[in-house]
Amino acid sequence: MFETPRRSTPLILWLVTLAAGAFQAASLAWPFATPDALHILGIKRGQPIWWLQLLSMAVLVVLLTRCRTAREAAWCGWLFTLAWLSLTFAWLFVSMHTYGGLPAPLAVLAVLALAGALALYYAAFSWLSWHLSLVNKGLSALVFASLWLLAELARGQWLTGFGWGAVGYAQLNGPLQAWLPWVGLYGVSWLAAWLAAVLVTLLGEARAKHKVATVLLVLVMGGLPLVLPASAGLDRGSLSVTLLQGNIAQEEKFEPATGVLKALRWYGAQLQASPSELIITPETAIAVLPQQLPEGYWQALQQRFASGQQAALVGLPLGGLAEGYTNSVVGFAPGQTAPWRYDKHHLVPFGEFIPPMFRWFTDMMQIPLGDFNRGGLPQPSFDWQGQRLATSICFENLFSEEMATQFVDASTAPTILVNLSNLGWFGEHLAMDQHLLIARTRSLEFDRPFLLATNTGQTAIVSRQGQVLQALPPHTAAALHGTVQGRSGITPYAAWVSRFGQWPLWLLAIGIVLGATWRRWSSPRF
């Protein structure tokens, strides 16, 4: 990649690579660390560490320069990503072993297999980085960042996509955060990779004038969005909300005599008693179909919101044996001829749909409601009290290009974002912290407040600036009462991604890589 000797001791190389990948995971949220341990380290739980992300990636840049062969570079990229993603996805062990009944060794292997498969994208990126090592160091940083971006995009979009833990999330609260309304998460991931490579170049640069030029370039890149405001949006009035967190234990959530009955009583009482203009339950707060509810329950819900100044969004499954089932949200409001409905579009592999040839794997687990139909894209917003609420379920807030399909027309674009989730599948804190981080990033990309209603946490109200205004303590049954300010207007990111998806970034990265390839093989130096 850069002009440095390609000497390495493989064992040390691999150990340092794994450690760097582990710190990449820690920059997003510290795996396996208790709140007390984080307090001792001076780290606030749930807050990303932007400089640690840049440092860990800079170490990867240095490691790739030390590789003696392209094959060694590919292994380096693969091991780095294996450590980073397996620790980032560590909460999958809980869902598969604790609640899915998969034996612990197989659950560990499944997490490692997923991380290892996704790491192949980064192995390919590292292999190409080694081959496209260039004399021009500035161009090398562009190539490194573009190849990294291609790996992130492929992981986040191909084969249904699973971009959880992308490095751009770690830049929240960092100097690159201001770019989110312009280029989105993946654009910030590109900038983070470029900055890490530039920092390595800066440290290795002997000529003072080149160091000064590099520092100036970094300062311009960091400060440009601060002097070019991204949004000319306007406030669209306020809405009082209640977000319900039932804290129904996952092991009993789908048990009719225990968890289901408890949920029906608790959520039923809260829906009746809340004084807010909008009440929101978590995903599958009602864990049974409407036709399976106790007699009169569904009718009582409809009657509760048939008149007055209150509405509700309730998560539950819908459908039947003949037409199939959906993971859905139903909206009740006065004046309806029929309840509003949202059906989850982006389903979770193995949890909500079974990929071809993997029925044997899901049969090993006892996870209920495991095969749903897919909802359309886009779906109408829930309009209430002058606000347009765009709803998503579970990890759908990960896919900003899909959420952006509702932002094509500024006059009908959502004013508030809403997500209903049940993170009880995934353990104590790690998935909760990461899920909240994703929502905060979406708020900044679209300049919208975000409401999160979850079964066990984090239930929160996030401002359009990505700040947590209010939140409930995890693993408690409670109602969060607050007020949210709607927002109109379209950010630059929403404007282009709603029309073109992530293709502008794909084409930019591919163009830089193709240009570097042409330069590499046409140069008389090689």
Backbone torsions as a table, in degrees:
resi	resn	phi	psi	omega
1	MET	NA	-53.3	176.9
2	PHE	-119.9	166.6	-177.0
3	GLU	-78.6	86.3	175.3
4	THR	-139.8	153.0	-180.0
5	PRO	-62.3	139.5	-180.0
6	ARG	-94.5	72.6	177.8
7	ARG	-120.5	138.9	-180.0
8	SER	-158.6	154.8	169.6
9	THR	-104.9	109.5	-169.5
10	PRO	-50.0	-47.7	-176.7
11	LEU	-60.0	-46.9	178.4
12	ILE	-63.3	-41.6	178.6
13	LEU	-56.6	-47.7	-177.3
14	TRP	-66.8	-40.4	-179.6
15	LEU	-65.1	-43.8	178.3
16	VAL	-65.9	-37.0	178.4
17	THR	-61.7	-46.8	178.4
18	LEU	-61.9	-41.1	179.5
19	ALA	-64.7	-41.4	178.6
20	ALA	-63.0	-41.5	177.3
21	GLY	-63.3	-37.8	178.1
22	ALA	-64.1	-39.9	178.5
23	PHE	-70.6	-28.3	173.2
24	GLN	-61.1	-42.9	176.6
25	ALA	-63.5	-41.0	-178.1
26	ALA	-66.5	-26.2	179.3
27	SER	-66.6	-23.2	178.3
28	LEU	-87.9	-50.2	177.6
29	ALA	-167.2	136.4	-173.2
30	TRP	-76.1	113.7	178.1
31	PRO	-73.0	142.4	173.9
32	PHE	66.8	6.9	-179.0
33	ALA	-96.2	131.5	177.5
34	THR	-79.7	158.9	176.8
35	PRO	-55.7	-37.0	179.2
36	ASP	-65.3	-41.8	179.0
37	ALA	-64.2	-40.4	178.8
38	LEU	-64.8	-37.0	178.7
39	HIS	-62.9	-40.9	178.8
40	ILE	-63.3	-38.2	-180.0
41	LEU	-77.6	-6.3	-178.8
42	GLY	75.3	26.5	-178.0
43	ILE	-110.8	131.2	177.9
44	LYS	-85.2	123.6	-176.9
45	ARG	-60.2	134.8	178.6
46	GLY	88.8	-7.5	179.4
47	GLN	-97.9	123.9	178.5
48	PRO	-69.0	159.1	-179.2
49	ILE	-117.0	92.5	-171.0
50	TRP	-62.3	-38.2	-177.8
51	TRP	-71.0	-29.1	177.6
52	LEU	-69.3	-35.7	176.4
53	GLN	-63.0	-45.7	179.2
54	LEU	-64.0	-39.3	-179.5
55	LEU	-65.4	-45.2	-178.9
56	SER	-65.4	-37.2	178.4
57	MET	-72.1	-35.0	175.6
58	ALA	-62.4	-37.4	175.8
59	VAL	-61.9	-41.0	176.8
60	LEU	-60.6	-41.8	178.1
61	VAL	-58.2	-46.9	179.4
62	VAL	-62.5	-43.2	-179.3
63	LEU	-60.9	-40.2	179.6
64	LEU	-65.4	-32.3	177.3
65	THR	-70.4	-20.9	-178.8
66	ARG	-88.8	-10.1	-179.4
67	CYS	-70.6	139.3	-175.7
68	ARG	-88.8	-20.7	-178.4
69	THR	-139.2	162.8	176.6
70	ALA	-63.7	-35.4	179.1
71	ARG	-63.6	-41.5	178.6
72	GLU	-65.0	-37.6	177.2
73	ALA	-64.2	-40.0	178.4
74	ALA	-63.0	-43.0	177.2
75	TRP	-62.5	-38.4	179.8
76	CYS	-61.8	-48.1	178.5
77	GLY	-63.6	-37.5	-178.9
78	TRP	-67.7	-44.9	-179.0
79	LEU	-66.5	-41.1	176.8
80	PHE	-56.6	-47.2	-177.3
81	THR	-71.7	-36.3	177.4
82	LEU	-57.7	-46.9	179.1
83	ALA	-65.8	-45.3	-178.2
84	TRP	-61.4	-51.2	-174.3
85	LEU	-77.2	-38.1	-179.2
86	SER	-64.2	-35.6	176.2
87	LEU	-75.3	-34.6	177.4
88	THR	-65.6	-39.5	-178.8
89	PHE	-93.7	16.0	-173.6
90	ALA	-56.6	-26.3	-179.6
91	TRP	-65.8	-17.5	176.4
92	LEU	-63.1	-27.7	177.1
93	PHE	-58.5	-41.3	-177.8
94	VAL	-63.6	-45.9	-177.5
95	SER	-64.9	-39.8	-176.9
96	MET	-78.6	-38.7	-175.6
97	HIS	-89.7	-55.7	-174.2
98	THR	-68.2	-44.2	-174.3
99	TYR	-107.0	-21.3	178.8
100	GLY	-94.4	-11.6	177.8
101	GLY	76.2	10.7	178.5
102	LEU	-74.6	132.5	178.1
103	PRO	-53.4	144.0	-173.3
104	ALA	-54.2	-46.0	179.4
105	PRO	-60.3	-38.7	179.3
106	LEU	-69.6	-35.3	178.1
107	ALA	-65.8	-41.3	176.1
108	VAL	-61.4	-45.6	179.5
109	LEU	-63.0	-36.2	179.6
110	ALA	-65.2	-42.3	177.3
111	VAL	-63.0	-45.5	179.4
112	LEU	-65.3	-36.7	179.5
113	ALA	-65.7	-42.3	177.9
114	LEU	-63.1	-49.0	179.4
115	ALA	-61.8	-40.6	-179.2
116	GLY	-66.4	-38.1	178.6
117	ALA	-66.5	-45.2	178.4
118	LEU	-67.4	-28.3	179.4
119	ALA	-67.9	-15.9	178.3
120	LEU	-62.5	-32.5	175.8
121	TYR	-58.8	-42.6	-176.1
122	TYR	-78.8	-25.9	172.5
123	ALA	-64.6	-42.8	177.5
124	ALA	-64.1	-41.0	177.7
125	PHE	-61.1	-42.7	-179.3
126	SER	-67.6	-39.0	177.1
127	TRP	-60.1	-45.8	179.0
128	LEU	-68.2	-37.0	177.8
129	SER	-58.4	-42.5	179.7
130	TRP	-64.2	-44.2	-178.6
131	HIS	-69.9	-27.3	-178.0
132	LEU	-98.4	24.2	174.9
133	SER	-57.2	129.8	-173.0
134	LEU	-123.9	154.6	176.5
135	VAL	-68.3	-38.8	-179.8
136	ASN	-74.8	111.4	-173.3
137	LYS	-71.1	-35.3	177.6
138	GLY	-62.3	-40.4	178.0
139	LEU	-68.4	-33.0	177.7
140	SER	-61.4	-39.4	178.4
141	ALA	-65.0	-39.0	177.4
142	LEU	-64.1	-41.5	-179.5
143	VAL	-66.7	-44.1	178.1
144	PHE	-57.6	-48.7	-178.8
145	ALA	-64.1	-38.4	-177.7
146	SER	-70.7	-39.9	176.5
147	LEU	-65.9	-39.8	176.7
148	TRP	-61.8	-42.9	178.8
149	LEU	-60.6	-41.9	179.3
150	LEU	-62.4	-39.5	177.6
151	ALA	-65.1	-41.5	179.5
152	GLU	-65.7	-42.8	179.3
153	LEU	-64.9	-42.4	179.0
154	ALA	-62.0	-44.4	179.2
155	ARG	-63.8	-37.1	-175.0
156	GLY	-83.0	-13.6	-173.1
157	GLN	-128.2	-30.6	-177.1
158	TRP	-78.8	150.4	177.1
159	LEU	53.5	49.0	-175.9
160	THR	75.0	-21.7	173.3
161	GLY	82.6	138.8	173.9
162	PHE	-152.1	76.9	-176.3
163	GLY	-86.2	19.6	-179.5
164	TRP	-58.6	130.9	177.0
165	GLY	86.3	16.1	177.0
166	ALA	-57.0	146.6	-171.1
167	VAL	-64.5	-25.3	-179.6
168	GLY	-61.4	-26.3	178.6
169	TYR	-62.9	-29.4	-179.7
170	ALA	-70.1	-15.5	-177.6
171	GLN	-84.9	-0.1	173.3
172	LEU	-60.7	133.5	-175.7
173	ASN	77.6	-0.4	178.9
174	GLY	-100.2	-179.5	-176.7
175	PRO	-66.9	-18.8	179.9
176	LEU	-89.7	-5.0	-177.7
177	GLN	-57.8	-36.0	-176.1
178	ALA	-64.1	-14.5	179.1
179	TRP	-83.0	-13.2	-175.7
180	LEU	-57.3	-42.9	179.0
181	PRO	-69.9	-10.3	-179.8
182	TRP	-98.2	-49.0	-171.5
183	VAL	-121.5	-4.7	177.9
184	GLY	74.2	-178.3	-176.1
185	LEU	-58.2	-48.4	-175.8
186	TYR	-67.5	-34.5	174.6
187	GLY	-63.7	-39.6	177.2
188	VAL	-67.9	-34.8	174.7
189	SER	-60.3	-41.4	176.5
190	TRP	-61.2	-46.7	-179.7
191	LEU	-62.6	-38.7	179.3
192	ALA	-64.9	-42.3	178.3
193	ALA	-65.6	-42.6	178.5
194	TRP	-62.0	-44.3	-178.3
195	LEU	-64.4	-40.4	177.9
196	ALA	-61.2	-43.2	179.4
197	ALA	-67.5	-37.9	178.8
198	VAL	-65.7	-38.6	178.6
199	LEU	-62.5	-39.9	176.5
200	VAL	-64.0	-42.4	177.1
201	THR	-60.0	-43.3	-178.8
202	LEU	-61.3	-42.4	-179.4
203	LEU	-66.9	-30.6	-178.8
204	GLY	-93.2	0.8	-177.0
205	GLU	-85.0	126.4	-177.3
206	ALA	-88.4	-30.5	-174.4
207	ARG	-84.0	127.3	-174.7
208	ALA	-62.4	-38.8	-177.1
209	LYS	-66.5	-32.1	177.0
210	HIS	-71.5	-35.8	176.8
211	LYS	-64.5	-42.9	179.3
212	VAL	-63.1	-43.4	179.9
213	ALA	-63.2	-39.6	179.8
214	THR	-66.4	-43.7	178.3
215	VAL	-61.3	-43.3	179.3
216	LEU	-62.5	-40.9	179.6
217	LEU	-62.6	-43.0	179.4
218	VAL	-63.9	-41.6	179.7
219	LEU	-64.9	-40.3	178.0
220	VAL	-64.1	-45.0	-179.6
221	MET	-62.4	-38.0	-179.5
222	GLY	-74.5	-32.9	-173.6
223	GLY	-95.5	-15.5	-175.6
224	LEU	-56.2	-48.5	-178.7
225	PRO	-67.5	-17.7	179.6
226	LEU	-73.1	-27.9	-179.8
227	VAL	-99.3	-3.1	176.6
228	LEU	-121.7	83.8	-177.7
229	PRO	-53.7	136.2	-172.4
230	ALA	-86.6	-20.2	-171.3
231	SER	-133.8	138.2	172.8
232	ALA	-112.2	34.2	-175.4
233	GLY	-70.3	166.1	-179.7
234	LEU	-128.7	150.5	174.4
235	ASP	-68.4	142.1	-177.2
236	ARG	-117.1	30.3	178.9
237	GLY	87.5	170.9	-174.9
238	SER	-110.4	160.5	179.3
239	LEU	-140.6	125.8	175.5
240	SER	-79.8	134.8	-174.4
241	VAL	-133.3	154.1	169.2
242	THR	-128.7	123.1	178.4
243	LEU	-106.7	124.5	-173.7
244	LEU	-98.8	135.0	178.4
245	GLN	-128.6	96.1	-172.1
246	GLY	-77.0	-21.1	180.0
247	ASN	53.0	45.1	176.2
248	ILE	-78.5	122.8	-177.1
249	ALA	-55.7	133.5	-174.6
250	GLN	-61.8	-35.3	-177.8
251	GLU	-68.6	-15.6	178.3
252	GLU	-119.4	1.0	-173.7
253	LYS	-56.8	-38.0	-176.4
254	PHE	-102.5	12.1	177.5
255	GLU	-87.4	117.2	-174.0
256	PRO	-56.9	-40.2	-173.3
257	ALA	-81.6	-12.4	-176.7
258	THR	-123.5	-82.2	-173.9
259	GLY	-61.6	-44.7	-178.6
260	VAL	-63.1	-46.3	-179.7
261	LEU	-63.6	-41.7	178.8
262	LYS	-62.6	-43.6	-179.5
263	ALA	-64.6	-43.0	-179.9
264	LEU	-60.4	-41.0	-180.0
265	ARG	-69.2	-47.3	-174.4
266	TRP	-68.4	-50.9	-178.7
267	TYR	-67.8	-36.0	177.0
268	GLY	-59.7	-43.3	-179.8
269	ALA	-66.7	-41.6	-178.7
270	GLN	-67.6	-39.0	178.6
271	LEU	-66.1	-32.3	178.2
272	GLN	-75.1	-35.6	-168.9
273	ALA	-93.3	-23.1	-172.8
274	SER	-65.3	137.1	-179.8
275	PRO	-92.4	-1.9	-172.6
276	SER	-72.7	161.4	178.1
277	GLU	-70.3	-29.0	179.2
278	LEU	-138.0	131.6	178.9
279	ILE	-118.8	133.4	-175.6
280	ILE	-127.6	128.5	175.1
281	THR	-98.1	169.0	174.5
282	PRO	-75.0	177.1	172.4
283	GLU	-58.4	136.4	-179.3
284	THR	43.0	41.0	173.1
285	ALA	-56.2	-42.2	168.2
286	ILE	-95.3	112.0	-169.1
287	ALA	-91.5	9.4	179.2
288	VAL	-126.3	163.6	178.6
289	LEU	-69.3	153.5	179.4
290	PRO	-54.6	-37.0	-179.1
291	GLN	-72.1	-10.2	178.2
292	GLN	-98.7	-3.5	-178.3
293	LEU	-71.4	156.1	174.8
294	PRO	-56.5	150.2	-176.6
295	GLU	-56.6	128.2	176.7
296	GLY	89.4	-11.7	-175.3
297	TYR	-65.6	-49.1	-178.2
298	TRP	-64.2	-41.8	179.4
299	GLN	-65.1	-36.4	178.6
300	ALA	-65.6	-37.3	177.1
301	LEU	-63.1	-46.9	179.8
302	GLN	-62.4	-41.6	-179.4
303	GLN	-66.2	-36.3	-179.2
304	ARG	-57.4	-37.2	-175.5
305	PHE	-112.0	20.1	-179.5
306	ALA	-77.0	-19.6	179.5
307	SER	-146.5	170.3	179.3
308	GLY	96.8	-156.2	-174.7
309	GLN	-124.3	30.6	-178.6
310	GLN	-128.0	150.4	177.6
311	ALA	-139.8	167.7	-178.1
312	ALA	-146.4	147.7	170.2
313	LEU	-115.8	121.9	-173.4
314	VAL	-124.5	128.2	178.6
315	GLY	-89.0	130.3	178.3
316	LEU	-166.4	160.5	173.3
317	PRO	-79.1	150.2	177.6
318	LEU	-131.6	163.3	175.0
319	GLY	114.3	-162.7	-179.1
320	GLY	-162.2	177.7	-175.2
321	LEU	-61.9	-38.0	-175.7
322	ALA	-72.6	-48.7	-175.5
323	GLU	-91.9	-10.2	-177.6
324	GLY	92.8	175.0	-173.4
325	TYR	-117.5	155.2	176.7
326	THR	-133.0	149.3	170.5
327	ASN	-90.3	113.1	-162.8
328	SER	-132.6	168.3	169.6
329	VAL	-127.0	132.3	177.4
330	VAL	-111.1	134.1	178.5
331	GLY	-108.7	124.8	176.9
332	PHE	-106.5	131.8	178.2
333	ALA	-153.9	155.2	178.5
334	PRO	-61.1	145.6	174.8
335	GLY	83.2	8.4	-179.3
336	GLN	-80.1	145.4	167.4
337	THR	-88.0	-26.4	175.4
338	ALA	-153.5	149.4	179.2
339	PRO	-59.1	142.2	171.8
340	TRP	-65.3	151.7	-174.9
341	ARG	-143.4	137.1	170.7
342	TYR	-126.1	129.4	177.0
343	ASP	-109.3	130.9	-176.9
344	LYS	-57.4	130.9	-178.5
345	HIS	-92.2	-50.1	-174.2
346	HIS	-95.4	100.9	-173.2
347	LEU	-86.2	152.6	-179.9
348	VAL	-83.3	122.4	176.2
349	PRO	-58.0	138.9	179.2
350	PHE	75.0	-35.1	178.3
351	GLY	-85.4	-37.8	-175.6
352	GLU	-124.5	-16.1	169.0
353	PHE	-150.2	154.8	-174.9
354	ILE	-106.8	114.7	178.4
355	PRO	-61.8	154.0	178.6
356	PRO	-54.2	137.9	175.5
357	MET	74.5	9.6	-179.1
358	PHE	-117.9	16.7	177.2
359	ARG	-58.6	-36.1	-179.1
360	TRP	-60.0	-34.9	-177.6
361	PHE	-72.0	-45.1	-179.8
362	THR	-68.4	-27.7	177.7
363	ASP	-66.4	-21.5	178.7
364	MET	-77.1	-15.3	-178.3
365	MET	-111.5	153.7	179.9
366	GLN	-110.2	61.1	179.3
367	ILE	-100.4	120.7	-177.0
368	PRO	-75.3	164.3	176.5
369	LEU	54.7	55.8	-170.6
370	GLY	-101.2	7.8	-178.0
371	ASP	-148.1	97.7	-174.7
372	PHE	-108.6	160.3	166.3
373	ASN	-81.6	155.4	-176.6
374	ARG	-96.0	134.8	175.3
375	GLY	-77.9	167.5	-178.4
376	GLY	-78.4	178.5	180.0
377	LEU	-149.6	125.3	-9.0
378	PRO	-80.6	169.1	175.9
379	GLN	-119.5	153.2	-176.0
380	PRO	-61.0	146.5	175.3
381	SER	-75.3	163.7	175.2
382	PHE	-92.9	111.6	-175.2
383	ASP	-94.9	124.2	-177.3
384	TRP	-156.1	130.2	175.5
385	GLN	53.7	39.9	178.3
386	GLY	81.6	2.8	179.4
387	GLN	-110.9	148.5	173.2
388	ARG	-113.1	114.1	-174.6
389	LEU	-103.8	119.2	176.8
390	ALA	-92.2	122.0	-172.6
391	THR	-104.1	141.9	171.4
392	SER	-136.8	162.3	-177.9
393	ILE	-125.6	131.8	173.4
394	CYS	56.5	-127.3	-171.5
395	PHE	-82.6	11.7	176.4
396	GLU	-63.5	-24.8	177.6
397	ASN	-70.0	-3.1	175.6
398	LEU	-74.6	-24.2	-169.5
399	PHE	-105.5	84.0	-175.1
400	SER	-65.0	-31.2	179.6
401	GLU	-66.6	-27.8	176.3
402	GLU	-79.4	-40.9	175.7
403	MET	-61.6	-31.9	-176.1
404	ALA	-69.4	-16.2	-179.2
405	THR	-61.9	-17.6	177.5
406	GLN	-88.6	1.3	-176.3
407	PHE	-109.1	14.0	-179.3
408	VAL	-63.0	-43.0	-178.2
409	ASP	-109.3	116.7	-176.9
410	ALA	-61.2	-29.7	-176.7
411	SER	-73.3	-19.4	179.0
412	THR	-118.6	6.6	-177.7
413	ALA	-66.0	148.3	178.4
414	PRO	-58.2	148.6	174.3
415	THR	-102.9	-19.1	179.6
416	ILE	-140.9	140.1	174.7
417	LEU	-101.9	141.0	-177.6
418	VAL	-133.4	137.9	174.8
419	ASN	-133.2	130.6	175.1
420	LEU	-109.0	126.4	-176.5
421	SER	-139.5	161.1	168.4
422	ASN	-129.7	94.3	-179.1
423	LEU	-91.0	10.3	177.4
424	GLY	-63.4	-19.1	177.6
425	TRP	-64.8	-19.0	-159.6
426	PHE	-118.6	15.5	171.7
427	GLY	95.7	-158.5	-165.7
428	GLU	-74.1	-64.1	-167.1
429	HIS	-135.8	-34.0	-167.6
430	LEU	-57.5	-52.9	-179.4
431	ALA	-64.3	-36.1	179.0
432	MET	-61.7	-47.6	-179.0
433	ASP	-62.3	-42.7	-179.1
434	GLN	-67.6	-39.4	179.9
435	HIS	-64.1	-40.7	176.8
436	LEU	-65.7	-38.9	178.1
437	LEU	-61.4	-40.3	177.8
438	ILE	-62.3	-45.2	179.9
439	ALA	-62.7	-40.9	178.8
440	ARG	-62.4	-37.1	178.0
441	THR	-66.6	-43.1	177.9
442	ARG	-61.5	-37.5	178.2
443	SER	-58.2	-42.8	-179.6
444	LEU	-71.7	-37.5	179.6
445	GLU	-63.1	-41.4	-172.7
446	PHE	-105.7	-3.1	-178.3
447	ASP	57.5	50.4	-178.6
448	ARG	-135.5	145.5	170.1
449	PRO	-70.0	155.7	-176.9
450	PHE	-130.9	128.8	176.3
451	LEU	-106.7	127.7	-179.7
452	LEU	-118.1	116.9	175.5
453	ALA	-114.2	117.8	-175.8
454	THR	-129.2	161.0	-178.7
455	ASN	-71.8	-44.0	-175.0
456	THR	-120.6	-8.1	-178.2
457	GLY	128.0	161.8	-9.4
458	GLN	-83.7	120.6	171.6
459	THR	-92.6	122.5	-169.0
460	ALA	-155.3	159.8	170.0
461	ILE	-112.3	120.0	-177.1
462	VAL	-111.4	133.2	-179.9
463	SER	-76.2	169.0	178.3
464	ARG	-66.4	-18.5	175.6
465	GLN	-86.3	7.0	177.6
466	GLY	80.1	15.2	179.8
467	GLN	-97.9	140.5	177.3
468	VAL	-79.4	110.5	-178.5
469	LEU	-81.4	-41.9	179.3
470	GLN	-147.4	148.5	177.3
471	ALA	-155.4	148.9	175.4
472	LEU	-89.3	148.0	172.5
473	PRO	-61.9	138.4	178.6
474	PRO	-63.3	155.2	174.1
475	HIS	60.2	38.6	172.7
476	THR	-134.0	148.1	174.7
477	ALA	-91.1	114.3	-175.3
478	ALA	-161.6	167.3	176.3
479	ALA	-117.7	131.8	179.2
480	LEU	-100.7	115.9	-180.0
481	HIS	-102.9	132.4	179.8
482	GLY	-165.2	-176.2	178.6
483	THR	-127.6	136.0	-179.5
484	VAL	-119.6	141.9	-178.3
485	GLN	-100.8	114.9	177.9
486	GLY	-66.7	162.5	-174.1
487	ARG	-145.2	137.5	174.9
488	SER	-112.4	177.5	-179.1
489	GLY	98.5	161.7	-176.1
490	ILE	-125.4	125.5	174.8
491	THR	-73.6	160.3	175.4
492	PRO	-55.6	-39.9	179.1
493	TYR	-63.0	-47.3	179.3
494	ALA	-60.6	-35.8	-178.0
495	ALA	-64.0	-44.9	-175.7
496	TRP	-87.8	-34.3	-177.1
497	VAL	-74.0	-27.7	178.6
498	SER	-67.6	-25.9	-178.4
499	ARG	-97.9	-36.3	-171.6
500	PHE	-118.3	0.2	-175.2
501	GLY	62.1	-148.8	179.6
502	GLN	-89.8	10.0	-176.5
503	TRP	-59.8	-37.5	176.1
504	PRO	-56.3	-38.6	178.1
505	LEU	-72.1	-40.7	175.0
506	TRP	-55.0	-50.0	-174.7
507	LEU	-68.3	-38.8	176.9
508	LEU	-59.8	-49.4	-178.0
509	ALA	-65.5	-43.9	179.7
510	ILE	-62.7	-40.7	179.2
511	GLY	-61.7	-42.9	179.4
512	ILE	-65.3	-41.8	-179.3
513	VAL	-66.7	-42.6	178.4
514	LEU	-64.4	-40.0	177.0
515	GLY	-63.0	-40.4	178.3
516	ALA	-66.9	-37.0	178.5
517	THR	-63.9	-45.2	177.8
518	TRP	-60.6	-44.7	-179.7
519	ARG	-63.8	-39.9	-177.5
520	ARG	-63.3	-43.4	-173.6
521	TRP	-92.7	-10.4	177.2
522	SER	-99.1	-9.7	-177.8
523	SER	-71.9	134.6	178.0
524	PRO	-68.7	-10.2	178.9
525	ARG	-70.8	-20.5	-172.2
526	PHE	-113.0	NA	NA
